């Protein structure tokens, strides 16, 4: 990723889907983001816990079809505007976070093809 992409702070809509991108997701530092689609790439590592603090305005988050591992951040379901969350087709493990089980604002939740329990 070009380093300047991670410095964009006030972008509302961000889609880099299906671009054969790789690396970790730690480079993103966008605070006013409403729509983020990074699906269909080869991002590795974990979903940064900081996303749950930075992305307070996010309504659409699609990280499907990557190579993400580890657990889903526990507080991801507390994002107040999140309506669509797709984390399918990764290598996520552990329990489904409690915050997702009580997140009534989420209308579309896709977690299939991972190694999740609970």
N, CA, C and O atoms as a GROMACS GRO file, in nm:
protein
  472
    1UNK      N    1   0.084  -0.118   0.000
    1UNK     CA    2   0.000   0.000   0.000
    1UNK      C    3   0.088   0.124   0.000
    1UNK      O    4   0.187   0.129   0.073
    2UNK      N    5   0.054   0.223  -0.080
    2UNK     CA    6   0.127   0.349  -0.072
    2UNK      C    7   0.110   0.411   0.066
    2UNK      O    8  -0.001   0.408   0.120
    3UNK      N    9   0.215   0.467   0.125
    3UNK     CA   10   0.204   0.519   0.261
    3UNK      C   11   0.101   0.631   0.276
    3UNK      O   12   0.043   0.646   0.383
    4UNK      N   13   0.078   0.708   0.172
    4UNK     CA   14  -0.017   0.818   0.182
    4UNK      C   15  -0.161   0.771   0.201
    4UNK      O   16  -0.242   0.844   0.258
    5UNK      N   17  -0.193   0.651   0.157
    5UNK     CA   18  -0.329   0.600   0.173
    5UNK      C   19  -0.366   0.590   0.320
    5UNK      O   20  -0.479   0.621   0.358
    6UNK      N   21  -0.274   0.548   0.402
    6UNK     CA   22  -0.300   0.535   0.544
    6UNK      C   23  -0.315   0.667   0.617
    6UNK      O   24  -0.362   0.669   0.731
    7UNK      N   25  -0.277   0.776   0.555
    7UNK     CA   26  -0.287   0.908   0.618
    7UNK      C   27  -0.417   0.980   0.588
    7UNK      O   28  -0.444   1.086   0.645
    8UNK      N   29  -0.497   0.926   0.499
    8UNK     CA   30  -0.626   0.988   0.468
    8UNK      C   31  -0.716   0.975   0.590
    8UNK      O   32  -0.742   0.864   0.635
    9UNK      N   33  -0.764   1.086   0.643
    9UNK     CA   34  -0.841   1.080   0.767
    9UNK      C   35  -0.990   1.106   0.749
    9UNK      O   36  -1.070   1.060   0.831
   10UNK      N   37  -1.031   1.175   0.646
   10UNK     CA   38  -1.170   1.216   0.635
   10UNK      C   39  -1.238   1.165   0.509
   10UNK      O   40  -1.318   1.236   0.447
   11UNK      N   41  -1.207   1.044   0.471
   11UNK     CA   42  -1.270   0.980   0.356
   11UNK      C   43  -1.397   0.912   0.405
   11UNK      O   44  -1.396   0.849   0.511
   12UNK      N   45  -1.506   0.923   0.330
   12UNK     CA   46  -1.631   0.860   0.371
   12UNK      C   47  -1.651   0.722   0.314
   12UNK      O   48  -1.709   0.635   0.380
   13UNK      N   49  -1.604   0.698   0.192
   13UNK     CA   50  -1.626   0.572   0.121
   13UNK      C   51  -1.491   0.523   0.070
   13UNK      O   52  -1.420   0.594  -0.001
   14UNK      N   53  -1.456   0.400   0.106
   14UNK     CA   54  -1.324   0.348   0.073
   14UNK      C   55  -1.339   0.204   0.027
   14UNK      O   56  -1.376   0.118   0.106
   15UNK      N   57  -1.310   0.176  -0.100
   15UNK     CA   58  -1.319   0.040  -0.151
   15UNK      C   59  -1.193   0.004  -0.229
   15UNK      O   60  -1.158   0.069  -0.327
   16UNK      N   61  -1.127  -0.100  -0.182
   16UNK     CA   62  -1.011  -0.156  -0.252
   16UNK      C   63  -1.034  -0.306  -0.273
   16UNK      O   64  -0.939  -0.384  -0.271
   17UNK      N   65  -1.157  -0.344  -0.294
   17UNK     CA   66  -1.194  -0.485  -0.308
   17UNK      C   67  -1.132  -0.546  -0.434
   17UNK      O   68  -1.120  -0.481  -0.538
   18UNK      N   69  -1.093  -0.673  -0.420
   18UNK     CA   70  -1.044  -0.754  -0.533
   18UNK      C   71  -0.927  -0.690  -0.607
   18UNK      O   72  -0.930  -0.677  -0.729
   19UNK      N   73  -0.825  -0.652  -0.532
   19UNK     CA   74  -0.708  -0.588  -0.591
   19UNK      C   75  -0.577  -0.663  -0.565
   19UNK      O   76  -0.470  -0.609  -0.593
   20UNK      N   77  -0.583  -0.784  -0.513
   20UNK     CA   78  -0.463  -0.864  -0.484
   20UNK      C   79  -0.369  -0.793  -0.388
   20UNK      O   80  -0.247  -0.811  -0.396
   21UNK      N   81  -0.423  -0.714  -0.297
   21UNK     CA   82  -0.342  -0.644  -0.197
   21UNK      C   83  -0.306  -0.740  -0.085
   21UNK      O   84  -0.380  -0.835  -0.058
   22UNK      N   85  -0.193  -0.716  -0.020
   22UNK     CA   86  -0.150  -0.802   0.089
   22UNK      C   87  -0.089  -0.717   0.199
   22UNK      O   88  -0.077  -0.595   0.187
   23UNK      N   89  -0.050  -0.784   0.306
   23UNK     CA   90   0.007  -0.715   0.420
   23UNK      C   91  -0.092  -0.716   0.535
   23UNK      O   92  -0.190  -0.791   0.534
   24UNK      N   93  -0.066  -0.633   0.634
   24UNK     CA   94  -0.155  -0.625   0.750
   24UNK      C   95  -0.254  -0.510   0.731
   24UNK      O   96  -0.242  -0.431   0.638
   25UNK      N   97  -0.351  -0.502   0.820
   25UNK     CA   98  -0.451  -0.396   0.814
   25UNK      C   99  -0.416  -0.278   0.903
   25UNK      O  100  -0.496  -0.185   0.915
   26UNK      N  101  -0.302  -0.278   0.966
   26UNK     CA  102  -0.266  -0.173   1.060
   26UNK      C  103  -0.240  -0.037   0.999
   26UNK      O  104  -0.231   0.061   1.072
   27UNK      N  105  -0.229  -0.027   0.868
   27UNK     CA  106  -0.196   0.099   0.802
   27UNK      C  107  -0.313   0.196   0.795
   27UNK      O  108  -0.292   0.316   0.774
   28UNK      N  109  -0.435   0.149   0.811
   28UNK     CA  110  -0.552   0.234   0.793
   28UNK      C  111  -0.577   0.322   0.915
   28UNK      O  112  -0.583   0.272   1.027
   29UNK      N  113  -0.590   0.452   0.893
   29UNK     CA  114  -0.611   0.546   1.003
   29UNK      C  115  -0.716   0.649   0.962
   29UNK      O  116  -0.690   0.770   0.965
   30UNK      N  117  -0.832   0.602   0.923
   30UNK     CA  118  -0.938   0.690   0.875
   30UNK      C  119  -1.047   0.698   0.982
   30UNK      O  120  -1.104   0.597   1.021
   31UNK      N  121  -1.074   0.819   1.028
   31UNK     CA  122  -1.167   0.835   1.139
   31UNK      C  123  -1.312   0.861   1.098
   31UNK      O  124  -1.402   0.830   1.175
   32UNK      N  125  -1.336   0.917   0.981
   32UNK     CA  126  -1.472   0.952   0.941
   32UNK      C  127  -1.529   0.854   0.839
   32UNK      O  128  -1.625   0.886   0.769
   33UNK      N  129  -1.474   0.738   0.831
   33UNK     CA  130  -1.513   0.640   0.731
   33UNK      C  131  -1.653   0.585   0.758
   33UNK      O  132  -1.687   0.551   0.871
   34UNK      N  133  -1.734   0.577   0.653
   34UNK     CA  134  -1.868   0.522   0.662
   34UNK      C  135  -1.875   0.385   0.596
   34UNK      O  136  -1.952   0.299   0.640
   35UNK      N  137  -1.797   0.363   0.491
   35UNK     CA  138  -1.803   0.241   0.411
   35UNK      C  139  -1.660   0.194   0.383
   35UNK      O  140  -1.582   0.267   0.322
   36UNK      N  141  -1.626   0.074   0.428
   36UNK     CA  142  -1.493   0.018   0.404
   36UNK      C  143  -1.507  -0.122   0.345
   36UNK      O  144  -1.564  -0.212   0.408
   37UNK      N  145  -1.455  -0.140   0.225
   37UNK     CA  146  -1.458  -0.271   0.159
   37UNK      C  147  -1.317  -0.307   0.115
   37UNK      O  148  -1.263  -0.250   0.021
   38UNK      N  149  -1.258  -0.403   0.186
   38UNK     CA  150  -1.125  -0.454   0.154
   38UNK      C  151  -1.134  -0.603   0.119
   38UNK      O  152  -1.034  -0.675   0.131
   39UNK      N  153  -1.249  -0.649   0.078
   39UNK     CA  154  -1.271  -0.791   0.051
   39UNK      C  155  -1.195  -0.837  -0.073
   39UNK      O  156  -1.159  -0.757  -0.160
   40UNK      N  157  -1.172  -0.968  -0.079
   40UNK     CA  158  -1.111  -1.029  -0.196
   40UNK      C  159  -0.966  -0.993  -0.218
   40UNK      O  160  -0.921  -0.984  -0.332
   41UNK      N  161  -0.892  -0.973  -0.111
   41UNK     CA  162  -0.750  -0.945  -0.120
   41UNK      C  163  -0.674  -1.054  -0.045
   41UNK      O  164  -0.728  -1.163  -0.025
   42UNK      N  165  -0.553  -1.027  -0.005
   42UNK     CA  166  -0.474  -1.124   0.071
   42UNK      C  167  -0.418  -1.062   0.198
   42UNK      O  168  -0.305  -1.089   0.236
   43UNK      N  169  -0.499  -0.978   0.263
   43UNK     CA  170  -0.454  -0.920   0.389
   43UNK      C  171  -0.439  -1.029   0.493
   43UNK      O  172  -0.521  -1.121   0.501
   44UNK      N  173  -0.334  -1.019   0.573
   44UNK     CA  174  -0.302  -1.119   0.675
   44UNK      C  175  -0.301  -1.055   0.813
   44UNK      O  176  -0.309  -0.933   0.828
   45UNK      N  177  -0.292  -1.141   0.912
   45UNK     CA  178  -0.284  -1.092   1.049
   45UNK      C  179  -0.421  -1.079   1.112
   45UNK      O  180  -0.517  -1.145   1.070
   46UNK      N  181  -0.430  -0.994   1.211
   46UNK     CA  182  -0.554  -0.980   1.285
   46UNK      C  183  -0.627  -0.852   1.246
   46UNK      O  184  -0.571  -0.763   1.182
   47UNK      N  185  -0.753  -0.844   1.287
   47UNK     CA  186  -0.829  -0.721   1.272
   47UNK      C  187  -0.786  -0.630   1.386
   47UNK      O  188  -0.805  -0.665   1.502
   48UNK      N  189  -0.728  -0.515   1.356
   48UNK     CA  190  -0.677  -0.429   1.464
   48UNK      C  191  -0.788  -0.386   1.560
   48UNK      O  192  -0.895  -0.342   1.518
   49UNK      N  193  -0.762  -0.401   1.688
   49UNK     CA  194  -0.856  -0.358   1.791
   49UNK      C  195  -0.882  -0.208   1.778
   49UNK      O  196  -0.991  -0.161   1.813
   50UNK      N  197  -0.785  -0.134   1.729
   50UNK     CA  198  -0.801   0.011   1.714
   50UNK      C  199  -0.911   0.047   1.616
   50UNK      O  200  -0.966   0.157   1.623
   51UNK      N  201  -0.946  -0.043   1.524
   51UNK     CA  202  -1.055  -0.015   1.431
   51UNK      C  203  -1.184   0.014   1.507
   51UNK      O  204  -1.264   0.099   1.466
   52UNK      N  205  -1.204  -0.055   1.617
   52UNK     CA  206  -1.328  -0.038   1.693
   52UNK      C  207  -1.333   0.099   1.761
   52UNK      O  208  -1.441   0.147   1.795
   53UNK      N  209  -1.219   0.161   1.781
   53UNK     CA  210  -1.216   0.296   1.837
   53UNK      C  211  -1.218   0.401   1.727
   53UNK      O  212  -1.282   0.505   1.742
   54UNK      N  213  -1.149   0.375   1.617
   54UNK     CA  214  -1.138   0.472   1.508
   54UNK      C  215  -1.262   0.481   1.421
   54UNK      O  216  -1.299   0.589   1.376
   55UNK      N  217  -1.327   0.370   1.398
   55UNK     CA  218  -1.434   0.363   1.299
   55UNK      C  219  -1.573   0.381   1.360
   55UNK      O  220  -1.663   0.301   1.334
   56UNK      N  221  -1.591   0.483   1.440
   56UNK     CA  222  -1.718   0.505   1.509
   56UNK      C  223  -1.833   0.536   1.414
   56UNK      O  224  -1.949   0.515   1.450
   57UNK      N  225  -1.804   0.586   1.294
   57UNK     CA  226  -1.909   0.620   1.198
   57UNK      C  227  -1.935   0.511   1.095
   57UNK      O  228  -2.021   0.527   1.009
   58UNK      N  229  -1.862   0.402   1.103
   58UNK     CA  230  -1.871   0.298   1.000
   58UNK      C  231  -2.009   0.232   1.001
   58UNK      O  232  -2.062   0.198   1.106
   59UNK      N  233  -2.067   0.216   0.882
   59UNK     CA  234  -2.193   0.144   0.871
   59UNK      C  235  -2.176   0.015   0.789
   59UNK      O  236  -2.256  -0.078   0.801
   60UNK      N  237  -2.072   0.011   0.704
   60UNK     CA  238  -2.048  -0.105   0.618
   60UNK      C  239  -1.902  -0.143   0.631
   60UNK      O  240  -1.814  -0.063   0.598
   61UNK      N  241  -1.875  -0.265   0.678
   61UNK     CA  242  -1.738  -0.314   0.693
   61UNK      C  243  -1.729  -0.452   0.630
   61UNK      O  244  -1.791  -0.547   0.679
   62UNK      N  245  -1.652  -0.464   0.522
   62UNK     CA  246  -1.638  -0.591   0.452
   62UNK      C  247  -1.490  -0.626   0.443
   62UNK      O  248  -1.414  -0.564   0.368
   63UNK      N  249  -1.451  -0.727   0.520
   63UNK     CA  250  -1.314  -0.779   0.520
   63UNK      C  251  -1.312  -0.924   0.474
   63UNK      O  252  -1.218  -0.997   0.505
   64UNK      N  253  -1.415  -0.967   0.403
   64UNK     CA  254  -1.429  -1.106   0.359
   64UNK      C  255  -1.321  -1.144   0.258
   64UNK      O  256  -1.262  -1.059   0.192
   65UNK      N  257  -1.297  -1.275   0.248
   65UNK     CA  258  -1.207  -1.333   0.149
   65UNK      C  259  -1.066  -1.275   0.156
   65UNK      O  260  -1.009  -1.233   0.056
   66UNK      N  261  -1.012  -1.275   0.276
   66UNK     CA  262  -0.872  -1.240   0.299
   66UNK      C  263  -0.807  -1.357   0.371
   66UNK      O  264  -0.855  -1.469   0.362
   67UNK      N  265  -0.700  -1.332   0.440
   67UNK     CA  266  -0.631  -1.436   0.516
   67UNK      C  267  -0.614  -1.391   0.661
   67UNK      O  268  -0.509  -1.411   0.721
   68UNK      N  269  -0.718  -1.330   0.714
   68UNK     CA  270  -0.713  -1.279   0.850
   68UNK      C  271  -0.721  -1.393   0.950
   68UNK      O  272  -0.797  -1.488   0.931
   69UNK      N  273  -0.642  -1.383   1.055
   69UNK     CA  274  -0.636  -1.486   1.158
   69UNK      C  275  -0.664  -1.423   1.295
   69UNK      O  276  -0.681  -1.302   1.305
   70UNK      N  277  -0.667  -1.503   1.394
   70UNK     CA  278  -0.688  -1.468   1.534
   70UNK      C  279  -0.836  -1.446   1.562
   70UNK      O  280  -0.922  -1.494   1.488
   71UNK      N  281  -0.865  -1.375   1.668
   71UNK     CA  282  -1.003  -1.357   1.713
   71UNK      C  283  -1.063  -1.229   1.656
   71UNK      O  284  -0.992  -1.136   1.618
   72UNK      N  285  -1.195  -1.226   1.652
   72UNK     CA  286  -1.266  -1.103   1.617
   72UNK      C  287  -1.258  -1.011   1.739
   72UNK      O  288  -1.282  -1.057   1.851
   73UNK      N  289  -1.226  -0.884   1.721
   73UNK     CA  290  -1.219  -0.793   1.837
   73UNK      C  291  -1.350  -0.796   1.917
   73UNK      O  292  -1.458  -0.788   1.860
   74UNK      N  293  -1.338  -0.807   2.048
   74UNK     CA  294  -1.453  -0.822   2.136
   74UNK      C  295  -1.553  -0.707   2.124
   74UNK      O  296  -1.673  -0.729   2.137
   75UNK      N  297  -1.505  -0.588   2.101
   75UNK     CA  298  -1.595  -0.472   2.102
   75UNK      C  299  -1.646  -0.431   1.964
   75UNK      O  300  -1.703  -0.323   1.950
   76UNK      N  301  -1.627  -0.513   1.863
   76UNK     CA  302  -1.669  -0.476   1.727
   76UNK      C  303  -1.821  -0.456   1.716
   76UNK      O  304  -1.866  -0.374   1.637
   77UNK      N  305  -1.897  -0.528   1.794
   77UNK     CA  306  -2.043  -0.515   1.790
   77UNK      C  307  -2.095  -0.388   1.855
   77UNK      O  308  -2.213  -0.356   1.842
   78UNK      N  309  -2.008  -0.316   1.924
   78UNK     CA  310  -2.050  -0.192   1.989
   78UNK      C  311  -2.036  -0.070   1.899
   78UNK      O  312  -2.066   0.041   1.942
   79UNK      N  313  -1.991  -0.089   1.775
   79UNK     CA  314  -1.986   0.024   1.682
   79UNK      C  315  -2.129   0.067   1.654
   79UNK      O  316  -2.206  -0.009   1.596
   80UNK      N  317  -2.167   0.188   1.694
   80UNK     CA  318  -2.309   0.226   1.697
   80UNK      C  319  -2.378   0.234   1.562
   80UNK      O  320  -2.500   0.217   1.555
   81UNK      N  321  -2.306   0.260   1.456
   81UNK     CA  322  -2.367   0.277   1.324
   81UNK      C  323  -2.348   0.157   1.232
   81UNK      O  324  -2.393   0.160   1.118
   82UNK      N  325  -2.283   0.052   1.281
   82UNK     CA  326  -2.253  -0.064   1.198
   82UNK      C  327  -2.381  -0.139   1.160
   82UNK      O  328  -2.453  -0.186   1.248
   83UNK      N  329  -2.407  -0.149   1.030
   83UNK     CA  330  -2.526  -0.218   0.980
   83UNK      C  331  -2.491  -0.345   0.902
   83UNK      O  332  -2.571  -0.438   0.897
   84UNK      N  333  -2.373  -0.348   0.842
   84UNK     CA  334  -2.332  -0.461   0.757
   84UNK      C  335  -2.190  -0.499   0.798
   84UNK      O  336  -2.100  -0.416   0.793
   85UNK      N  337  -2.171  -0.625   0.839
   85UNK     CA  338  -2.039  -0.675   0.876
   85UNK      C  339  -2.017  -0.809   0.807
   85UNK      O  340  -2.092  -0.904   0.830
   86UNK      N  341  -1.915  -0.815   0.724
   86UNK     CA  342  -1.882  -0.939   0.654
   86UNK      C  343  -1.736  -0.974   0.681
   86UNK      O  344  -1.645  -0.906   0.633
   87UNK      N  345  -1.716  -1.079   0.758
   87UNK     CA  346  -1.582  -1.130   0.790
   87UNK      C  347  -1.567  -1.273   0.738
   87UNK      O  348  -1.478  -1.346   0.783
   88UNK      N  349  -1.651  -1.314   0.647
   88UNK     CA  350  -1.652  -1.452   0.597
   88UNK      C  351  -1.526  -1.485   0.518
   88UNK      O  352  -1.456  -1.397   0.468
   89UNK      N  353  -1.500  -1.614   0.507
   89UNK     CA  354  -1.390  -1.667   0.426
   89UNK      C  355  -1.254  -1.612   0.466
   89UNK      O  356  -1.176  -1.566   0.382
   90UNK      N  357  -1.226  -1.619   0.594
   90UNK     CA  358  -1.095  -1.587   0.649
   90UNK      C  359  -1.048  -1.708   0.729
   90UNK      O  360  -1.092  -1.820   0.704
   91UNK      N  361  -0.961  -1.686   0.824
   91UNK     CA  362  -0.914  -1.793   0.913
   91UNK      C  363  -0.931  -1.749   1.058
   91UNK      O  364  -0.844  -1.774   1.141
   92UNK      N  365  -1.042  -1.684   1.087
   92UNK     CA  366  -1.068  -1.633   1.221
   92UNK      C  367  -1.102  -1.748   1.315
   92UNK      O  368  -1.165  -1.846   1.274
   93UNK      N  369  -1.061  -1.736   1.440
   93UNK     CA  370  -1.080  -1.841   1.539
   93UNK      C  371  -1.142  -1.784   1.666
   93UNK      O  372  -1.162  -1.663   1.678
   94UNK      N  373  -1.173  -1.873   1.758
   94UNK     CA  374  -1.225  -1.831   1.888
   94UNK      C  375  -1.376  -1.819   1.888
   94UNK      O  376  -1.444  -1.859   1.794
   95UNK      N  377  -1.427  -1.763   1.996
   95UNK     CA  378  -1.570  -1.745   2.011
   95UNK      C  379  -1.619  -1.623   1.935
   95UNK      O  380  -1.546  -1.527   1.914
   96UNK      N  381  -1.745  -1.629   1.895
   96UNK     CA  382  -1.809  -1.510   1.839
   96UNK      C  383  -1.826  -1.412   1.954
   96UNK      O  384  -1.883  -1.448   2.057
   97UNK      N  385  -1.778  -1.289   1.940
   97UNK     CA  386  -1.785  -1.193   2.051
   97UNK      C  387  -1.928  -1.169   2.099
   97UNK      O  388  -2.022  -1.162   2.020
   98UNK      N  389  -1.941  -1.156   2.230
   98UNK     CA  390  -2.071  -1.128   2.290
   98UNK      C  391  -2.133  -1.002   2.230
   98UNK      O  392  -2.254  -0.996   2.210
   99UNK      N  393  -2.051  -0.902   2.201
   99UNK     CA  394  -2.104  -0.776   2.147
   99UNK      C  395  -2.179  -0.798   2.016
   99UNK      O  396  -2.272  -0.723   1.986
  100UNK      N  397  -2.141  -0.898   1.938
  100UNK     CA  398  -2.212  -0.927   1.813
  100UNK      C  399  -2.346  -0.997   1.838
  100UNK      O  400  -2.438  -0.985   1.758
  101UNK      N  401  -2.356  -1.069   1.949
  101UNK     CA  402  -2.482  -1.140   1.977
  101UNK      C  403  -2.591  -1.046   2.025
  101UNK      O  404  -2.709  -1.081   2.019
  102UNK      N  405  -2.555  -0.927   2.071
  102UNK     CA  406  -2.654  -0.831   2.119
  102UNK      C  407  -2.662  -0.706   2.032
  102UNK      O  408  -2.731  -0.610   2.067
  103UNK      N  409  -2.593  -0.705   1.921
  103UNK     CA  410  -2.585  -0.587   1.833
  103UNK      C  411  -2.710  -0.579   1.746
  103UNK      O  412  -2.710  -0.629   1.633
  104UNK      N  413  -2.814  -0.517   1.796
  104UNK     CA  414  -2.940  -0.509   1.722
  104UNK      C  415  -2.933  -0.416   1.602
  104UNK      O  416  -3.018  -0.423   1.514
  105UNK      N  417  -2.833  -0.329   1.597
  105UNK     CA  418  -2.820  -0.236   1.484
  105UNK      C  419  -2.768  -0.306   1.359
  105UNK      O  420  -2.787  -0.255   1.248
  106UNK      N  421  -2.701  -0.421   1.374
  106UNK     CA  422  -2.645  -0.492   1.259
  106UNK      C  423  -2.756  -0.568   1.188
  106UNK      O  424  -2.823  -0.653   1.248
  107UNK      N  425  -2.774  -0.539   1.060
  107UNK     CA  426  -2.879  -0.602   0.981
  107UNK      C  427  -2.826  -0.718   0.897
  107UNK      O  428  -2.901  -0.809   0.863
  108UNK      N  429  -2.699  -0.715   0.862
  108UNK     CA  430  -2.638  -0.822   0.782
  108UNK      C  431  -2.506  -0.861   0.848
  108UNK      O  432  -2.416  -0.779   0.860
  109UNK      N  433  -2.496  -0.987   0.890
  109UNK     CA  434  -2.376  -1.037   0.957
  109UNK      C  435  -2.335  -1.167   0.888
  109UNK      O  436  -2.411  -1.263   0.885
  110UNK      N  437  -2.213  -1.168   0.833
  110UNK     CA  438  -2.162  -1.286   0.764
  110UNK      C  439  -2.030  -1.327   0.828
  110UNK      O  440  -1.932  -1.251   0.825
  111UNK      N  441  -2.027  -1.448   0.885
  111UNK     CA  442  -1.908  -1.499   0.953
  111UNK      C  443  -1.869  -1.638   0.903
  111UNK      O  444  -1.778  -1.699   0.958
  112UNK      N  445  -1.935  -1.688   0.800
  112UNK     CA  446  -1.912  -1.827   0.760
  112UNK      C  447  -1.772  -1.850   0.703
  112UNK      O  448  -1.702  -1.757   0.664
  113UNK      N  449  -1.736  -1.977   0.700
  113UNK     CA  450  -1.607  -2.023   0.649
  113UNK      C  451  -1.489  -1.966   0.726
  113UNK      O  452  -1.392  -1.918   0.668
  114UNK      N  453  -1.501  -1.971   0.857
  114UNK     CA  454  -1.394  -1.942   0.951
  114UNK      C  455  -1.389  -2.060   1.047
  114UNK      O  456  -1.455  -2.161   1.023
  115UNK      N  457  -1.314  -2.050   1.154
  115UNK     CA  458  -1.310  -2.154   1.257
  115UNK      C  459  -1.362  -2.097   1.388
  115UNK      O  460  -1.294  -2.105   1.491
  116UNK      N  461  -1.480  -2.041   1.384
  116UNK     CA  462  -1.540  -1.975   1.500
  116UNK      C  463  -1.625  -2.073   1.579
  116UNK      O  464  -1.673  -2.173   1.524
  117UNK      N  465  -1.645  -2.044   1.706
  117UNK     CA  466  -1.732  -2.124   1.791
  117UNK      C  467  -1.817  -2.030   1.876
  117UNK      O  468  -1.796  -1.909   1.879
  118UNK      N  469  -1.912  -2.091   1.945
  118UNK     CA  470  -1.994  -2.011   2.037
  118UNK      C  471  -2.120  -1.958   1.976
  118UNK      O  472  -2.197  -1.889   2.044
   0.00000   0.00000   0.00000
